[in-house]
C-alpha cells in the first residue's frame, strides 16, 4: 500500500484545544519590555500598525531573546548585546502555539476514568485502476467516537450501533493518559522519540505525521507534552507556514505543513488569532499516479478532519 495512506491512518488530527484568549508575550517580562520599546519606536516613524507590531513581538518574545536579547560581558568588562538568533516564521508560529497550549486548564483523569473523543473525518479514498480523484471529488464522511481508559488497558467504540468494550492493542500514537503523560517535555527529546517510532514512510514525514496525530487526536495529552510536540514540529526540516491559508469552511487559518512523498501536502490548521488547533487537511500538491493506475490531480482534497468533542468521563458510552 502507498505510504501516504498508511501515514494517514496514524495522523488524522482533530481539535484538542478549547477556544480561549491569546495574550502571548504580553505577560512575559522580556516580552513586555520588548513590546514597549518597539511600539515606542513605531510611534516615532512610519511602519507597521500597533496591532501588527504586537503580533510580531508576541511571537518573538515567547521564543525568548528573539527581540530583547541577552546582555553578556566582553573581555574588557563592558556590556555587549549580541545579535539575537534569527527565528524562522515556522519556529515563531509553533512557539506561540506551544505557549497557548501551556496556558490551557488541564485536569488529569483519575484512575478508572475514560477519555472520550469524537472526530469527523472526510476522505477521498484510494483511487482504483482508471479512476481519478480531482478537485471537487466527493469525500466520504465518517464520525468516530472512542473511549480509552486512563490506564490504557481498555477501550470502547460503537460497532453497528452497539457499544463494544475491548482490550487495547497499542498502536501509534498512544492515546491513554498513563502513556502520554510520560512522554518527553523537552522538544528535542520529543522529536527523538517520534523518530524512533516505526511510522510508515519514516524520516521527517513520519515524524511530522506522528507528532501531528499525537497533538491533534489526543485529548489526554498534558500541556507540557503538547507544548513539546509543537516545538518539536518546528525542528523538522521542510515544515513550512502559510499565514494566508483557509480552512475547509473557508475561514482564515494559519497552515503548518509538510510535503509527503513530494506530492501530498499535509497541513495542521491553526486559528490566526489564538493559534489554537482548528483542523487537519491533506491536499494534492501535484498530479500523482498510484501503482495501480489510479490518479490524484493537483488541487484535490485527499482528506480532512475536525474534532467535534473531547473530555474525561466516568464510563464508556458517557459524553462530556
C-alpha positions as CSV (number, residue, x, y, z in Angstrom):
1,X,0.0,0.0,0.0
2,X,1.2,3.5,-0.8
3,X,2.9,5.0,2.3
4,X,0.7,8.1,2.3
5,X,-2.4,6.1,3.1
6,X,-0.7,4.2,5.9
7,X,0.6,7.5,7.3
8,X,-2.9,8.9,7.2
9,X,-4.2,6.2,9.5
10,X,-2.0,7.4,12.3
11,X,-2.2,11.1,11.6
12,X,-5.9,12.0,11.4
13,X,-5.8,15.0,13.7
14,X,-8.7,16.8,15.4
15,X,-9.2,19.7,17.8
16,X,-7.8,19.2,21.3
17,X,-7.8,22.8,22.3
18,X,-11.0,24.7,23.6
19,X,-11.4,28.3,22.4
20,X,-9.6,30.8,24.6
21,X,-7.8,34.2,24.7
22,X,-4.3,34.7,23.4
23,X,-2.1,37.2,25.2
24,X,1.3,35.9,24.1
25,X,4.4,37.6,25.4
26,X,2.4,40.5,27.0
27,X,2.6,38.6,30.3
28,X,6.3,37.8,29.9
29,X,8.7,40.4,31.4
30,X,11.1,40.2,28.4
31,X,8.2,40.3,26.1
32,X,6.7,43.4,27.8
33,X,9.9,45.2,27.7
34,X,10.4,44.5,24.0
35,X,6.8,45.4,23.3
36,X,7.2,48.8,25.0
37,X,10.5,49.5,23.2
38,X,9.2,48.6,19.8
39,X,5.8,50.3,20.0
40,X,7.5,53.4,21.2
41,X,9.9,53.3,18.2
42,X,7.0,52.6,15.9
43,X,5.1,55.7,17.1
44,X,8.1,57.9,16.0
45,X,8.3,56.6,12.4
46,X,6.1,55.1,9.7
47,X,5.8,51.4,10.0
48,X,3.5,48.5,10.8
49,X,0.4,49.1,12.8
50,X,0.4,48.7,16.6
51,X,-1.6,45.5,16.2
52,X,0.9,44.1,13.7
53,X,3.8,45.1,16.0
54,X,2.3,43.3,18.9
55,X,1.8,40.1,16.9
56,X,5.5,40.2,16.0
57,X,6.6,40.9,19.5
58,X,4.3,38.2,20.9
59,X,5.9,35.6,18.6
60,X,9.4,36.7,19.3
61,X,9.0,37.4,23.0
62,X,7.6,33.9,23.6
63,X,10.6,32.4,21.9
64,X,13.0,34.0,24.4
65,X,15.6,36.5,23.3
66,X,14.5,37.0,19.7
67,X,14.0,40.7,20.3
68,X,15.1,41.6,23.8
69,X,18.5,39.8,23.5
70,X,20.8,38.9,26.4
71,X,23.5,41.0,28.0
72,X,26.9,39.5,28.4
73,X,30.3,40.9,29.4
74,X,33.2,41.2,26.9
75,X,36.8,40.7,27.8
76,X,37.2,44.5,28.6
77,X,34.3,44.3,31.0
78,X,31.9,46.4,29.0
79,X,28.3,45.1,28.4
80,X,27.8,43.7,25.0
81,X,24.4,43.0,23.3
82,X,24.9,40.1,20.9
83,X,22.6,40.0,17.9
84,X,19.6,37.7,18.7
85,X,19.5,34.4,16.9
86,X,17.1,34.6,13.9
87,X,14.0,32.5,14.3
88,X,12.1,31.3,11.3
89,X,8.4,32.1,10.9
90,X,7.6,28.4,11.4
91,X,9.5,28.4,14.7
92,X,7.7,31.6,15.9
93,X,4.2,30.3,15.0
94,X,4.7,26.9,16.7
95,X,6.3,28.6,19.7
96,X,3.2,30.7,20.1
97,X,1.0,27.6,19.7
98,X,3.1,25.9,22.4
99,X,2.7,28.9,24.8
100,X,-1.1,28.9,24.1
101,X,-1.2,25.2,25.0
102,X,0.6,25.8,28.3
103,X,-2.0,28.3,29.3
104,X,-4.9,25.9,28.9
105,X,-6.5,24.4,32.0
106,X,-5.9,20.7,32.4
107,X,-7.1,18.1,34.9
108,X,-5.6,14.7,34.7
109,X,-8.1,11.8,34.6
110,X,-8.5,9.8,37.8
111,X,-7.8,6.1,37.8
112,X,-10.8,4.3,36.3
113,X,-12.0,7.3,34.3
114,X,-12.2,7.3,30.5
115,X,-11.0,9.8,27.9
116,X,-13.6,10.4,25.2
117,X,-13.0,11.8,21.7
118,X,-15.5,12.4,18.8
119,X,-14.0,13.2,15.4
120,X,-15.5,13.7,12.0
121,X,-13.4,12.6,9.0
122,X,-13.8,13.2,5.3
123,X,-11.7,11.1,3.0
124,X,-11.5,10.7,-0.8
125,X,-10.5,7.0,-0.6
126,X,-7.7,5.5,-2.7
127,X,-8.4,5.7,-6.4
128,X,-8.5,2.3,-8.1
129,X,-7.3,1.5,-11.6
130,X,-8.5,4.1,-14.1
131,X,-10.2,6.3,-11.5
132,X,-9.3,9.9,-10.7
133,X,-9.6,12.0,-7.6
134,X,-9.8,15.6,-8.7
135,X,-10.7,19.0,-7.2
136,X,-14.4,18.8,-6.2
137,X,-14.5,15.0,-6.0
138,X,-16.9,13.8,-3.2
139,X,-15.5,12.9,0.2
140,X,-16.8,10.1,2.3
141,X,-17.8,11.2,5.8
142,X,-17.4,9.2,8.9
143,X,-17.7,10.1,12.6
144,X,-15.6,8.2,15.1
145,X,-16.5,8.0,18.8
146,X,-13.9,6.4,21.1
147,X,-13.4,6.0,24.8
148,X,-9.9,5.0,26.2
149,X,-9.5,4.2,29.9
150,X,-6.9,6.3,31.6
151,X,-4.6,3.4,32.3
152,X,-4.6,2.4,28.6
153,X,-5.8,-1.1,29.2
154,X,-9.4,-0.9,27.9
155,X,-11.1,1.0,25.0
156,X,-14.7,1.2,23.8
157,X,-16.2,2.1,20.4
158,X,-19.5,1.7,18.6
159,X,-19.9,-1.3,16.2
160,X,-23.0,-1.1,14.1
161,X,-24.7,0.9,16.8
162,X,-23.6,-1.3,19.7
163,X,-21.1,-0.1,22.3
164,X,-18.3,-2.7,22.4
165,X,-15.5,-2.7,25.1
166,X,-12.3,-4.5,24.4
167,X,-8.6,-4.6,25.4
168,X,-6.4,-2.0,23.7
169,X,-3.9,-3.2,21.2
170,X,-1.3,-0.5,21.5
171,X,-0.7,1.4,18.3
172,X,0.7,4.8,17.4
173,X,0.4,7.4,18.6
174,X,-0.5,6.4,22.2
175,X,-3.9,7.8,23.3
176,X,-4.1,6.8,27.0
177,X,-3.1,9.2,29.8
178,X,-0.8,6.7,31.5
179,X,1.4,6.6,28.5
180,X,1.3,10.1,27.1
181,X,1.9,11.7,30.5
182,X,5.3,10.0,30.5
183,X,6.4,11.4,27.1
184,X,9.2,13.9,26.9
185,X,8.6,17.5,27.8
186,X,11.7,18.7,26.0
187,X,11.3,19.4,22.3
188,X,14.5,17.7,21.2
189,X,13.7,14.6,23.3
190,X,10.1,14.6,21.9
191,X,11.4,14.7,18.3
192,X,13.9,12.0,19.0
193,X,11.0,9.9,20.4
194,X,9.0,10.4,17.3
195,X,11.8,9.5,15.0
196,X,12.4,6.2,16.9
197,X,8.9,5.0,16.3
198,X,8.1,2.6,13.4
199,X,6.0,5.0,11.4
200,X,5.1,4.3,7.8
201,X,7.4,6.2,5.5
202,X,9.7,7.1,8.4
203,X,12.1,10.0,8.2
204,X,10.8,13.6,8.6
205,X,7.4,12.8,7.1
206,X,6.8,10.0,9.6
207,X,7.8,12.2,12.5
208,X,5.6,15.1,11.3
209,X,2.6,12.7,10.9
210,X,3.1,11.1,14.3
211,X,3.6,14.4,16.2
212,X,0.6,15.8,14.4
213,X,-1.6,12.9,15.3
214,X,-0.3,12.9,18.9
215,X,-1.2,16.6,19.3
216,X,-4.4,16.7,17.5
217,X,-6.1,13.3,18.1
218,X,-5.4,13.0,21.8
219,X,-7.4,14.9,24.5
220,X,-5.4,13.3,27.3
221,X,-2.1,14.9,26.3
222,X,-0.9,17.2,29.2
223,X,0.1,20.8,28.4
224,X,3.8,20.2,28.9
225,X,3.8,17.4,26.3
226,X,1.6,19.4,24.0
227,X,4.0,22.3,24.0
228,X,7.0,20.0,23.5
229,X,5.3,18.4,20.5
230,X,4.5,21.8,18.8
231,X,8.1,22.9,19.3
232,X,9.4,19.5,18.0
233,X,7.4,20.0,14.8
234,X,9.3,23.3,14.3
235,X,12.6,21.4,14.3
236,X,11.7,19.2,11.4
237,X,13.4,20.3,8.2
238,X,10.8,21.1,5.5
239,X,8.0,22.2,7.7
240,X,6.6,25.5,6.5
241,X,4.0,28.1,7.5
242,X,1.3,29.9,5.4
243,X,-0.5,32.7,7.2
244,X,-2.9,33.3,4.3
245,X,-4.5,29.8,4.3
246,X,-8.2,28.9,4.6
247,X,-9.7,26.0,6.4
248,X,-12.3,23.6,4.9
249,X,-15.1,26.1,5.8
250,X,-13.3,29.0,4.0
251,X,-12.2,30.7,7.2
252,X,-8.8,32.3,7.6
253,X,-6.2,30.0,9.1
254,X,-2.5,29.5,9.7
255,X,-1.3,26.4,7.9
256,X,1.7,24.4,9.2
257,X,2.5,21.9,6.6
258,X,4.9,19.2,5.3
259,X,5.1,17.7,1.8
260,X,4.7,13.9,1.9
261,X,6.3,11.8,-0.8
262,X,6.7,15.0,-2.9
263,X,3.1,15.3,-3.8
264,X,0.7,15.3,-0.8
265,X,0.6,18.5,1.3
266,X,-0.3,17.6,4.9
267,X,-1.5,20.6,7.0
268,X,-2.2,21.4,10.6
269,X,-4.5,24.4,10.6
270,X,-4.4,26.9,13.5
271,X,-6.6,29.8,14.4
272,X,-4.9,33.0,13.2
273,X,-5.7,34.9,16.4
274,X,-5.3,32.3,19.2
275,X,-3.1,29.7,17.4
276,X,-5.4,27.1,18.8
277,X,-5.8,24.0,16.6
278,X,-8.6,24.3,14.0
279,X,-8.3,21.2,11.8
280,X,-6.3,18.9,9.6
281,X,-6.2,18.6,5.8
282,X,-4.2,16.7,3.1
283,X,-4.3,18.1,-0.4
284,X,-2.6,17.1,-3.7
285,X,0.2,19.5,-4.4
286,X,1.0,17.9,-7.8
287,X,-0.5,15.3,-10.1
288,X,0.3,11.8,-8.8
289,X,-0.3,8.3,-10.3
290,X,-0.7,5.3,-8.0
291,X,1.0,2.0,-8.7
292,X,-2.4,0.5,-9.9
293,X,-3.0,3.4,-12.3
294,X,-5.4,5.5,-10.2
295,X,-4.6,9.2,-10.1
296,X,-4.8,12.2,-7.8
297,X,-4.9,15.5,-9.6
298,X,-3.4,18.7,-8.3
299,X,-5.8,20.7,-6.0
300,X,-7.8,17.7,-4.9
301,X,-8.5,17.2,-1.2
302,X,-7.3,13.8,-0.1
303,X,-8.7,14.1,3.5
304,X,-9.5,16.4,6.3
305,X,-10.8,16.1,9.9
306,X,-12.2,18.1,12.7
307,X,-12.7,17.2,16.4
308,X,-16.3,17.6,17.5
309,X,-15.9,16.8,21.2
310,X,-13.5,15.7,23.8
311,X,-13.3,15.2,27.5
312,X,-13.0,13.0,30.6
313,X,-16.0,10.9,31.6
314,X,-16.6,8.2,34.2
315,X,-17.7,5.3,32.0
316,X,-17.8,4.3,28.3
317,X,-20.8,5.5,26.5
318,X,-20.9,8.7,28.5
319,X,-20.2,12.0,26.8
320,X,-18.7,15.2,28.3
